[in-house]
């Protein structure tokens, strides 16, 4: 568990499923990430992150400290096999629509990074997003991540010609 000024980041529990599935299947929330996710796919995403817990990875529920409202799902995971960062540590976040532009993603990820450097051996954390997802890229930059010039690729997740197929890679190095 990680606590920040406004958030508690913790492993999901059974009672979080409905909030997480609602967020992951919300077409506006997922528009530049994975649009069209259904309930079965959302459950698979949650289960995938649970399977990473033995490595001290897997996204965490981000809930507001003052009222326990689930505002997001964020943390670290292993890069997917189809990505150039396959097996490397990848940061990611999803914030539910009512909580956009409140600074929760940045607050959560700064705390995740701070804890991660004490727990992982890797010297770099990566993040990927679609080239059209300028909001996520801006947050990556605010988090101190830099776009890798050789990190652009076409995601195998989307078919040829899909607007989300061109993907960019950012990274942050372990603090000195």
N, C-alpha and C positions, 0 to 999 in steps of 0.2 A: 504494500500500500504506500502511496505517495500523497502527501498533503501539501497544498499550496494555500495561498491567501484565501482563495475562493472555492477551491475544488478538492475533492478526494478522488484519487485515481486508484481503482481497486479491481481485482479479478471479478469477472461477472459471476452472478449467482442466478439460480433458476428464475427468481422474480424479475430479473432484468430482461428476460427474453422478449417480452412484448414491446418494450421501449426500443430495444436494439433492432428487432425485426421491422418495426414501424419506420425507423430511421433508414435502415438499409434498403427498404423497398420504396422509399419516398423518391419519386422520379425527379423532383427538383433538387433534393439533397445529393442524389447520385448522378445527376446529369453529366458531369464532366469526369466521373470516376468509373462507374459500372452501371449505366442505365439499364432498366428492364429487369433488375434483380427481383425474383419472386421470393415467397416465403421459404421455400425449400432451399434456394441458393443462399438466403440470409442465414438460415440455420447452419448450413455447411460452412459459411464464413466464421460464424461464432465457434463452431466445433474445431475448425482448423486452428484458430488462435488458442483454444484450450489445449490442443495437442502440443503446443510449443512451451507450455508452462515449465516442463522439466529443464528447459534451457534458460529459464527466467526471462522468457520472451512471451509474445502474445499480447494483443491489444488489451487495454484496460478500460473499464467503464469510467467515464468522467462524470462525476455527479457534483452538484452544487453543495457546498458545505452547509449553507444556511437552511436548505429545505429538502435535500436529498434528490432533487430532480436530475434525471439522467440527461446530460447535455451532449454527450459524445462518446466516441469509442476511439482510442488512440494508443500509440505505443510503438513497440519495436517488434519486428518479425524477421524471418529469413526471406531474402529475395526469391522470387518465383523462378522455376527452371527456364521459362521462356525469356527471361530478362537477362541483360548483360551482368546484372548484379546477383545472379543465381547464387544462393547460399550465403550471401553477405548480409550484414545487419541493415535492415531497411526501416526507416521511420515512416509512420503514416498516421492520419487523423481523419475522422469524419465527425463533423459537428452538426447536430440537428438544426433544422431551419430556424426555429424560433430563437436560437442562440447565436446565429451568425452575427458578426461584427461586434461582439462583446469582448473579444480578446481571449476567449477560453482556449482556443487551439494553441495560441502562442504560450499562454501560461502553462498549459498542460505539457506541451512538448519541451519547453525549457526545463521543467522539472524532470521529465523523462530522461532528457539528455544528461542532466546533472547526476542523476542516479546511475545511469547506464555506464558512465565512464568508470565508476567504481565496481561494476559487476561484469563487464565484458572485456575480453582480451583484445578485441579488434581495435585498430587505431583510426577507423573511419566508419561513420554512419552515413548511409545513402538515403535518398528519397527520390521517387520517380512520380511523374504525373504526365498527363497529356499536354502536348504543346499548347493547346488552347486554354488550359486551366491556369490563367494568369494570376488568379487569386492565391492558389496554392504556391505558385512559384514566388510570389511576393512574400508569402509567409516564410518560405524556405530561406529567402534572402534575409528577412528580419531575424531568423533564427541563427544566422551566421553561416548558412550553407552557401556554397558557390556552385553555379552550373558548370558541369564538366563538358569541355569542348568536344570530347570524344564520346559523350554519353547519350547522344541522340540515337534513337532507333525506332523501328516500326514494331509496335506491340503485336504479338501473335494472338492476343486476346480478342482483337477486333479484325473484321474482314478488310481486305484491300479497299481503299477509298473511304473508309469510315473516318469521321473527323477526329476521333479519339485515338486512332492508330499511331500517329506521330507522337513520340514520347521523349521527354527530356529527363536527364538525371542530374541531381544535385548531390553534394556531399559536404560533410563537415569532418574535420580531423580532430583527433583527441587533443584537448587543450594541453599546452606545454607545462 
